[in-house]
Amino acid sequence: MRKWKLQYTVYPVVLTGVLYVSAVYAQNNLPVERSLSHYKKEIKEAPYLEMVELKSREPSIVYDFKYATRNNFMGRYMYPAGTRITFLRKPAADSLIKIQRELNKEGLGLKVFDAYRPYSVTRHFWELVKDERYVANPAKGSHHNRGTAIDLTIIDLNTGDELNMGTGFDNFSDTAHHGFKQLTEPILQNREKLKNIMAKYGFAALSTEWWHYTYQSPIKFPVLDITFKKLANR
Ligand SMILES: [Zn+2]
């Protein structure tokens, strides 16, 4: 009787442990959170880890998800066609909404190209572009995978046009670098405007991509590989 009890109480615990480790850890010992139920448990204990769906929180932001089309550097759908939502961790989402409100007072607004990016997509990017200036090394994971990075620009609310930033999104050339100054004065001012307002609310620029910003936080947000659909329907 005692033996029976031991078998049926200890084995499930061991099995759960093994499943947990394989669900959370990818290669190179980078912890990757793949389990929706584990994520749900986490945000119950630490609500600041919540992945906030941006469109429902701030419908006035314009979204243009290049990776849900073929119009991106990969030339293929990296997110399911028709993806219309994205996520940021709660503190980053709260800051982004403040930026939108401040820009709105000047007749301007944000257009978002990408924010949270499931870890498996970063692995696909790396297969094509093994250059850490532009694509995160999957061994480390990216801030997009952690829900703390965003790719975006500013638009004129009257026309809907993007401010001229000198290059388009995902232009992997020197011209997209913040240090590249052989551009017209209005372009340099537009980049500066985006950089300043993002910095004001806690987002740091990346030297090689004028559109990419990372929310600065002492919190170590885990890398996620959970689909948009699962996060939205949780
Ligand atoms: Zn980015």
Residues whose N, C-alpha, C, O or C-beta is under 5 A from the ligand:
A	BS01	ZN	I150 D151 H212
